[in-house]
Amino acid sequence: MFQGLRTVIYPAPDLDAAKEWWSSVLGVQPYFDQPFYVGFNLGGYELGLDPNADVEAGSVAYWGVPDIAEAMGVLMGGGAQPNGDISDVGEGIRIASVLSPTGSVVGVIENPHFKLPG
């Protein structure tokens, strides 16, 4: 079911400061830069900044899956609890997350555009 890590999203309540810091550290500018989300492409993988994410909850890693509804069924069948609904974030990309039985946030992403680097 899991195809590999795809995206890590960090909470960024001060989006401009976070964007500036990550741009400096990474040595690249974001490929996507909007008031609701900033995305960096790093070797084909996504580092995202979300101004609306909960800082106390921390960052969320998203695992690539071919079918998000099926993945959510498997995760919840294994005892996880939904952590929000499946969301379409544009261009056919859908994300969701669950709380594992041990309290970890586990994200899944269905991205029909993702291609492995190299």
GROMACS elastic network, one bead per residue, 0.5 to 0.9 nm:
[ bonds ]
;  ai    aj funct       b0    kb
    1    64     6  0.84601   500
    1    65     6  0.59676   500
    1    66     6  0.72468   500
    1    67     6  0.83378   500
    1    70     6  0.86308   500
    1    71     6  0.67056   500
    1    74     6  0.88182   500
    2     5     6  0.81566   500
    2    63     6  0.61462   500
    2    64     6  0.58606   500
    2    65     6  0.52323   500
    2    66     6  0.80421   500
    2    71     6  0.81693   500
    2   108     6  0.84035   500
    3     6     6  0.86409   500
    3    63     6  0.68638   500
    3    64     6  0.51293   500
    3    65     6  0.56719   500
    3    66     6  0.76833   500
    4    62     6  0.87628   500
    4    63     6  0.56050   500
    4    64     6  0.55669   500
    4    65     6  0.80085   500
    5     8     6  0.82941   500
    5    45     6  0.81180   500
    5    61     6  0.71814   500
    5    62     6  0.61018   500
    5    64     6  0.59198   500
    5   108     6  0.89532   500
    6    44     6  0.83632   500
    6    45     6  0.54529   500
    6    46     6  0.63271   500
    6    47     6  0.88869   500
    6    61     6  0.77299   500
    6    62     6  0.58865   500
    6    63     6  0.56556   500
    6    64     6  0.56303   500
    6   108     6  0.88161   500
    6   109     6  0.76033   500
    6   111     6  0.89664   500
    6   114     6  0.82819   500
    7    45     6  0.60213   500
    7    47     6  0.58796   500
    7    48     6  0.71871   500
    7    60     6  0.82247   500
    7    61     6  0.58415   500
    7    62     6  0.50854   500
    7    63     6  0.71826   500
    7    64     6  0.82711   500
    7   107     6  0.89421   500
    7   109     6  0.81167   500
    8    45     6  0.85506   500
    8    46     6  0.63927   500
    8    47     6  0.51830   500
    8    48     6  0.61056   500
    8    49     6  0.86594   500
    8    59     6  0.67319   500
    8    60     6  0.56215   500
    8    62     6  0.61043   500
    9    39     6  0.88124   500
    9    46     6  0.80492   500
    9    47     6  0.59454   500
    9    49     6  0.56231   500
    9    50     6  0.66948   500
    9    53     6  0.85914   500
    9    58     6  0.88428   500
    9    59     6  0.54779   500
    9    60     6  0.53863   500
    9    61     6  0.65701   500
    9    62     6  0.80665   500
   10    47     6  0.77219   500
   10    48     6  0.61142   500
   10    49     6  0.50403   500
   10    50     6  0.61964   500
   10    51     6  0.86382   500
   10    53     6  0.74673   500
   10    54     6  0.89954   500
   10    55     6  0.80535   500
   10    58     6  0.68026   500
   10    60     6  0.68095   500
   11    14     6  0.89646   500
   11    15     6  0.87096   500
   11    48     6  0.85430   500
   11    49     6  0.59176   500
   11    50     6  0.50522   500
   11    51     6  0.59211   500
   11    52     6  0.69528   500
   11    54     6  0.60413   500
   11    55     6  0.52953   500
   11    56     6  0.87700   500
   11    57     6  0.85061   500
   11    58     6  0.66456   500
   11    59     6  0.62912   500
   11    60     6  0.88479   500
   12    15     6  0.50833   500
   12    16     6  0.85005   500
   12    17     6  0.82978   500
   12    18     6  0.60092   500
   12    19     6  0.84510   500
   12    49     6  0.55725   500
   12    50     6  0.53007   500
   12    52     6  0.73191   500
   12    53     6  0.70234   500
   12    54     6  0.85994   500
   12    55     6  0.74911   500
   13    16     6  0.88659   500
   13    17     6  0.89213   500
   13    18     6  0.82052   500
   13    49     6  0.89423   500
   13    50     6  0.74469   500
   13    52     6  0.66183   500
   13    53     6  0.75598   500
   13    54     6  0.84306   500
   13    55     6  0.77179   500
   14    17     6  0.55341   500
   14    18     6  0.62025   500
   14    19     6  0.86102   500
   14    51     6  0.66952   500
   15    18     6  0.50810   500
   15    19     6  0.59383   500
   15    20     6  0.84924   500
   15    35     6  0.76948   500
   15    36     6  0.86926   500
   15    37     6  0.81961   500
   15    38     6  0.79468   500
   15    49     6  0.71495   500
   15    50     6  0.74183   500
   15    51     6  0.56868   500
   16    19     6  0.51199   500
   16    20     6  0.61391   500
   16    21     6  0.86060   500
   16    35     6  0.89774   500
   17    20     6  0.51270   500
   17    21     6  0.61265   500
   17    22     6  0.86049   500
   18    21     6  0.51080   500
   18    22     6  0.60414   500
   18    23     6  0.83527   500
   18    49     6  0.74706   500
   19    22     6  0.53062   500
   19    23     6  0.59242   500
   19    24     6  0.84857   500
   19    29     6  0.83904   500
   19    30     6  0.78174   500
   19    33     6  0.88463   500
   19    38     6  0.72091   500
   19    49     6  0.75444   500
   20    23     6  0.51844   500
   20    24     6  0.61894   500
   20    25     6  0.86897   500
   20    29     6  0.87261   500
   21    24     6  0.51854   500
   21    25     6  0.61790   500
   21    26     6  0.85084   500
   22    25     6  0.50281   500
   22    26     6  0.57722   500
   22    27     6  0.79957   500
   22    28     6  0.83083   500
   22    29     6  0.84770   500
   22    30     6  0.89460   500
   22    40     6  0.88113   500
   23    26     6  0.52870   500
   23    27     6  0.55477   500
   23    28     6  0.53080   500
   23    29     6  0.53123   500
   23    30     6  0.71592   500
   23    40     6  0.85160   500
   24    27     6  0.52510   500
   24    28     6  0.72562   500
   24    29     6  0.83844   500
   25    28     6  0.82246   500
   26    29     6  0.81673   500
   26    40     6  0.89835   500
   26    42     6  0.85794   500
   28    31     6  0.88720   500
   28    40     6  0.77777   500
   28    41     6  0.86983   500
   28    42     6  0.87750   500
   29    32     6  0.88878   500
   29    40     6  0.70055   500
   29    41     6  0.89632   500
   30    33     6  0.61997   500
   30    38     6  0.65203   500
   30    39     6  0.54455   500
   30    41     6  0.71279   500
   31    38     6  0.79025   500
   31    39     6  0.60523   500
   31    40     6  0.56255   500
   31    41     6  0.66073   500
   32    37     6  0.76109   500
   32    38     6  0.54475   500
   32    40     6  0.68993   500
   32    41     6  0.88231   500
   33    36     6  0.83447   500
   33    37     6  0.64396   500
   33    39     6  0.65391   500
   33    40     6  0.88504   500
   34    37     6  0.53308   500
   34    38     6  0.59223   500
   34    39     6  0.88397   500
   35    38     6  0.75635   500
   35    50     6  0.89825   500
   35    51     6  0.79251   500
   36    49     6  0.86951   500
   36    50     6  0.65703   500
   36    51     6  0.63705   500
   36    52     6  0.74960   500
   37    48     6  0.69857   500
   37    49     6  0.57054   500
   37    50     6  0.50370   500
   37    51     6  0.67757   500
   37    52     6  0.86858   500
   38    47     6  0.84270   500
   38    48     6  0.57141   500
   38    49     6  0.50864   500
   38    50     6  0.68706   500
   38    51     6  0.88198   500
   39    46     6  0.64661   500
   39    47     6  0.58154   500
   39    49     6  0.63977   500
   39    50     6  0.89519   500
   40    45     6  0.81015   500
   40    46     6  0.57224   500
   40    47     6  0.51578   500
   40    48     6  0.63279   500
   40    49     6  0.86319   500
   41    44     6  0.56710   500
   41    45     6  0.56081   500
   41    46     6  0.50758   500
   41    47     6  0.66436   500
   41    48     6  0.88697   500
   42    45     6  0.50978   500
   42    46     6  0.61993   500
   42    47     6  0.71752   500
   43    46     6  0.84198   500
   43   116     6  0.88263   500
   43   117     6  0.62676   500
   43   118     6  0.87882   500
   44   114     6  0.77978   500
   44   115     6  0.72666   500
   44   116     6  0.67010   500
   44   117     6  0.55605   500
   45   114     6  0.85734   500
   45   116     6  0.85076   500
   45   117     6  0.83889   500
   49    53     6  0.85255   500
   50    53     6  0.54640   500
   50    54     6  0.89113   500
   51    54     6  0.84964   500
   52    55     6  0.88799   500
   53    56     6  0.89062   500
   53    57     6  0.80041   500
   53    58     6  0.82360   500
   53    59     6  0.84569   500
   54    57     6  0.53100   500
   54    58     6  0.67031   500
   54    59     6  0.85982   500
   55    58     6  0.51870   500
   55    59     6  0.77635   500
   57    60     6  0.83572   500
   57   105     6  0.83740   500
   59   105     6  0.89283   500
   60    97     6  0.86196   500
   60   105     6  0.66372   500
   60   106     6  0.69394   500
   60   107     6  0.63693   500
   61   105     6  0.82093   500
   61   106     6  0.67060   500
   61   107     6  0.57188   500
   61   108     6  0.80142   500
   62    95     6  0.79852   500
   62    96     6  0.84658   500
   62    97     6  0.80432   500
   62   106     6  0.68287   500
   62   109     6  0.58185   500
   63   106     6  0.79455   500
   63   107     6  0.60578   500
   63   109     6  0.59222   500
   63   110     6  0.85587   500
   64    68     6  0.87516   500
   64   107     6  0.87735   500
   64   108     6  0.58702   500
   64   110     6  0.59130   500
   64   111     6  0.72190   500
   64   114     6  0.87952   500
   65    68     6  0.60899   500
   65    70     6  0.88608   500
   65    71     6  0.68277   500
   65   108     6  0.64762   500
   65   109     6  0.59768   500
   65   110     6  0.53038   500
   65   111     6  0.78697   500
   66    70     6  0.85821   500
   66    71     6  0.82198   500
   66   109     6  0.83644   500
   66   110     6  0.57985   500
   66   111     6  0.77785   500
   66   112     6  0.80189   500
   67    70     6  0.54538   500
   67    71     6  0.62271   500
   67    72     6  0.87537   500
   67   109     6  0.86881   500
   67   110     6  0.62784   500
   68    72     6  0.60555   500
   68    73     6  0.85289   500
   68    86     6  0.78418   500
   68    94     6  0.72875   500
   68    95     6  0.74510   500
   68    96     6  0.77332   500
   68   108     6  0.68919   500
   68   109     6  0.66943   500
   68   110     6  0.56873   500
   69    72     6  0.51927   500
   69    73     6  0.62758   500
   69    74     6  0.87786   500
   69    86     6  0.79292   500
   70    73     6  0.50556   500
   70    74     6  0.63105   500
   70    75     6  0.87013   500
   71    74     6  0.51211   500
   71    75     6  0.61547   500
   71    76     6  0.85725   500
   71   108     6  0.76426   500
   72    75     6  0.50743   500
   72    76     6  0.60143   500
   72    77     6  0.82375   500
   72    80     6  0.88674   500
   72    82     6  0.80337   500
   72    86     6  0.87631   500
   72    96     6  0.79087   500
   72    97     6  0.80882   500
   72    98     6  0.78536   500
   72   108     6  0.80599   500
   73    76     6  0.52682   500
   73    77     6  0.58032   500
   73    78     6  0.84799   500
   74    78     6  0.62167   500
   74    79     6  0.89409   500
   74    80     6  0.89197   500
   75    78     6  0.51232   500
   75    79     6  0.67661   500
   75    80     6  0.56104   500
   75    81     6  0.81320   500
   75    82     6  0.88679   500
   75    98     6  0.75710   500
   75   100     6  0.80217   500
   76    79     6  0.50983   500
   76    81     6  0.58698   500
   76    82     6  0.71444   500
   76    98     6  0.77665   500
   76   100     6  0.84965   500
   77    80     6  0.70790   500
   78   100     6  0.85996   500
   78   101     6  0.84005   500
   79    99     6  0.89745   500
   79   100     6  0.69688   500
   79   101     6  0.58776   500
   80    98     6  0.60110   500
   80    99     6  0.54435   500
   80   101     6  0.54026   500
   80   102     6  0.87165   500
   80   103     6  0.87718   500
   81    97     6  0.88617   500
   81    98     6  0.54084   500
   81    99     6  0.51406   500
   81   100     6  0.65890   500
   81   101     6  0.75987   500
   82    85     6  0.72270   500
   82    96     6  0.82660   500
   82    97     6  0.64967   500
   82    99     6  0.63014   500
   82   100     6  0.88851   500
   83    96     6  0.74260   500
   83    97     6  0.52750   500
   83    99     6  0.60074   500
   83   105     6  0.78548   500
   83   106     6  0.89313   500
   84    87     6  0.84901   500
   84    96     6  0.67813   500
   84    97     6  0.66948   500
   84    98     6  0.75027   500
   85    95     6  0.85141   500
   85    96     6  0.61812   500
   85    97     6  0.78924   500
   86    94     6  0.65548   500
   86    95     6  0.56565   500
   86    97     6  0.78493   500
   87    93     6  0.83840   500
   87    94     6  0.53871   500
   87    95     6  0.53458   500
   87    96     6  0.63004   500
   88    91     6  0.81318   500
   88    92     6  0.66983   500
   88    93     6  0.58268   500
   88    95     6  0.66350   500
   89    92     6  0.73934   500
   89    93     6  0.56760   500
   89    94     6  0.58465   500
   89    95     6  0.72501   500
   90    93     6  0.56025   500
   90    94     6  0.76050   500
   91    94     6  0.87823   500
   91   111     6  0.86241   500
   91   112     6  0.86739   500
   91   113     6  0.85520   500
   92   110     6  0.81289   500
   92   111     6  0.68365   500
   92   112     6  0.68166   500
   92   113     6  0.83872   500
   93   109     6  0.71665   500
   93   110     6  0.56866   500
   93   112     6  0.67506   500
   93   113     6  0.80532   500
   94   108     6  0.83856   500
   94   109     6  0.57146   500
   94   110     6  0.51765   500
   94   111     6  0.66370   500
   95   107     6  0.72257   500
   95   108     6  0.57287   500
   95   110     6  0.64019   500
   95   111     6  0.85267   500
   96   106     6  0.85481   500
   96   107     6  0.57939   500
   96   108     6  0.55243   500
   96   109     6  0.66751   500
   97   105     6  0.65494   500
   97   106     6  0.53873   500
   97   108     6  0.59946   500
   97   109     6  0.87144   500
   98   104     6  0.81003   500
   98   105     6  0.57214   500
   98   106     6  0.53822   500
   98   107     6  0.65661   500
   98   108     6  0.85546   500
   99   102     6  0.77373   500
   99   103     6  0.55131   500
   99   104     6  0.54657   500
   99   106     6  0.63030   500
   99   107     6  0.89518   500
  100   103     6  0.51278   500
  100   104     6  0.51879   500
  100   105     6  0.63440   500
  100   106     6  0.68070   500
  101   104     6  0.75642   500
  110   114     6  0.88319   500
  111   114     6  0.56442   500
  112   115     6  0.85598   500
  115   118     6  0.88902   500
